[in-house]
Amino acid sequence: MVIIKPLNLKDFIRDIFAAAGCSAGEAQRIGQYLVESNLTGHDSHGVIRVPRYVKTLLDKVIHPDVVVDVLVDTPVLAVVDGKFGFGQTVTPQAVRIGIDKCKRNGLSAVALRNAGHTGRTGDWAEMAAAEGLVSVHFVNAAGSVLVAPYGGV
């Protein structure tokens, strides 16, 4: 078995994404989220994703360093276009919009569309929880037509 220290793995993944065309900040962020997914026991959303993520970047399916556009904006609702950016880049932007709206108005709902794989959904719930908020997240994935219920069938 090969054992790699988390910091070394984060740096390695950062270097991969930087070489593939991401800014240093985005490359660092992607590496951070992927390694943390493994460290929290969610290997399916961890570093195993690197080859697929890089392929989508090189194939120009996913775009680096995206800043989201807010298409619908009310005091409690936003529809956010991720413009096919990495989920680890556009999702925190969308969650931040929701957090800010909730703090101002007591609740919020945000829809993020046209985003790359958002990674471990727990990251985004933890982002809201760190600010004293409860959040509920729903996702879909291209090519998926169903999700097995908790406990299986």
C-alpha positions as CSV (number, residue, x, y, z in Angstrom):
1,M,0.0,0.0,0.0
2,V,1.2,3.5,-0.9
3,I,0.7,6.1,1.9
4,I,1.0,9.8,1.0
5,K,0.7,12.6,3.5
6,P,-2.4,14.8,2.9
7,L,-0.4,17.9,2.4
8,N,1.9,16.3,-0.2
9,L,-1.2,14.9,-2.0
10,K,-2.9,18.3,-2.0
11,D,0.3,19.9,-3.5
12,F,0.5,17.2,-6.1
13,I,-3.1,17.6,-7.2
14,R,-2.6,21.4,-7.2
15,D,0.3,21.0,-9.6
16,I,-1.8,18.8,-11.9
17,F,-4.6,21.3,-12.1
18,A,-2.3,24.2,-12.5
19,A,-0.5,22.4,-15.4
20,A,-3.9,21.7,-17.0
21,G,-4.8,25.4,-17.0
22,C,-6.3,26.4,-13.7
23,S,-5.1,29.3,-11.7
24,A,-3.0,28.6,-8.6
25,G,-5.9,29.4,-6.3
26,E,-8.4,27.2,-8.1
27,A,-5.9,24.4,-8.4
28,Q,-5.2,24.6,-4.6
29,R,-9.0,24.7,-3.8
30,I,-9.7,21.6,-5.9
31,G,-6.9,19.7,-4.3
32,Q,-8.1,20.7,-0.9
33,Y,-11.6,19.6,-1.4
34,L,-10.7,16.3,-3.1
35,V,-8.2,15.3,-0.4
36,E,-10.6,16.3,2.4
37,S,-13.3,14.1,0.8
38,N,-11.0,11.1,1.2
39,L,-10.0,12.1,4.7
40,T,-13.7,12.2,5.7
41,G,-14.3,8.8,4.3
42,H,-16.0,9.8,1.0
43,D,-13.4,8.2,-1.4
44,S,-15.9,8.3,-4.3
45,H,-15.7,12.1,-4.2
46,G,-12.0,12.4,-3.5
47,V,-8.8,12.1,-5.5
48,I,-10.2,9.3,-7.6
49,R,-11.9,12.2,-9.5
50,V,-8.7,13.8,-10.7
51,P,-8.4,12.0,-14.1
52,R,-12.0,12.7,-14.9
53,Y,-11.9,16.3,-13.8
54,V,-8.7,16.9,-15.9
55,K,-10.2,15.3,-18.9
56,T,-13.3,17.5,-18.7
57,L,-11.0,20.5,-18.5
58,L,-8.8,19.5,-21.4
59,D,-11.9,18.6,-23.5
60,K,-13.3,22.1,-22.7
61,V,-16.4,20.7,-21.1
62,I,-15.5,22.4,-17.8
63,H,-13.9,25.9,-17.8
64,P,-11.3,27.1,-15.3
65,D,-11.7,30.1,-12.9
66,V,-15.3,30.8,-13.5
67,V,-17.1,33.6,-11.7
68,V,-20.8,32.8,-11.5
69,D,-23.6,34.9,-13.0
70,V,-26.7,35.5,-10.9
71,L,-29.7,35.2,-13.3
72,V,-32.5,35.7,-10.8
73,D,-32.0,37.7,-7.7
74,T,-34.7,38.4,-5.1
75,P,-34.2,39.1,-1.4
76,V,-34.5,35.3,-0.7
77,L,-34.0,33.6,-4.0
78,A,-31.2,33.3,-6.5
79,V,-30.7,31.3,-9.7
80,V,-27.0,31.1,-10.4
81,D,-25.3,30.1,-13.6
82,G,-22.1,28.2,-12.9
83,K,-21.0,28.6,-16.6
84,F,-19.6,25.1,-16.5
85,G,-17.0,25.9,-14.0
86,F,-15.5,23.4,-11.5
87,G,-18.0,22.6,-8.8
88,Q,-15.3,23.3,-6.2
89,T,-15.2,26.9,-7.6
90,V,-18.8,27.7,-8.4
91,T,-20.6,25.9,-5.6
92,P,-19.0,27.9,-2.8
93,Q,-19.9,31.1,-4.7
94,A,-23.6,29.9,-4.8
95,V,-23.6,28.9,-1.2
96,R,-22.1,32.2,-0.2
97,I,-25.0,34.0,-2.0
98,G,-27.5,31.8,0.0
99,I,-25.7,32.4,3.3
100,D,-25.8,36.2,2.7
101,K,-29.4,36.2,1.7
102,C,-30.4,34.0,4.7
103,K,-28.5,36.3,7.2
104,R,-30.3,39.3,5.8
105,N,-33.8,37.8,5.4
106,G,-34.1,34.7,7.6
107,L,-34.2,32.2,4.8
108,S,-33.0,31.7,1.2
109,A,-33.1,29.3,-1.7
110,V,-30.4,29.1,-4.4
111,A,-30.4,27.1,-7.5
112,L,-27.0,26.5,-9.2
113,R,-27.1,25.3,-12.8
114,N,-24.5,24.5,-15.4
115,A,-21.9,23.5,-12.8
116,G,-19.2,20.8,-12.9
117,H,-19.3,17.9,-10.4
118,T,-19.8,19.6,-7.0
119,G,-17.9,17.1,-5.0
120,R,-18.8,16.1,-1.5
121,T,-22.1,17.8,-0.8
122,G,-21.2,17.9,2.9
123,D,-18.6,20.6,2.2
124,W,-21.4,23.0,1.4
125,A,-23.6,22.1,4.4
126,E,-20.5,22.6,6.6
127,M,-19.9,26.0,5.0
128,A,-23.4,27.1,6.1
129,A,-23.1,25.4,9.5
130,A,-19.9,27.3,10.2
131,E,-22.0,30.5,10.0
132,G,-24.7,29.1,12.3
133,L,-27.1,28.1,9.5
134,V,-28.9,24.9,8.6
135,S,-28.9,24.0,4.9
136,V,-30.5,21.4,2.7
137,H,-28.9,20.4,-0.6
138,F,-30.2,18.6,-3.6
139,V,-28.1,17.7,-6.7
140,N,-28.5,15.8,-9.9
141,A,-25.8,14.3,-12.1
142,A,-25.7,14.0,-15.9
143,G,-26.5,10.5,-17.0
144,S,-28.2,9.6,-13.7
145,V,-31.9,8.8,-13.8
146,L,-32.3,7.6,-10.2
147,V,-30.8,7.6,-6.8
148,A,-31.0,4.5,-4.6
149,P,-32.9,5.3,-1.4
150,Y,-31.0,5.3,1.9
151,G,-30.4,1.7,2.9
152,G,-30.6,0.4,-0.6
153,V,-33.4,-1.6,-2.2
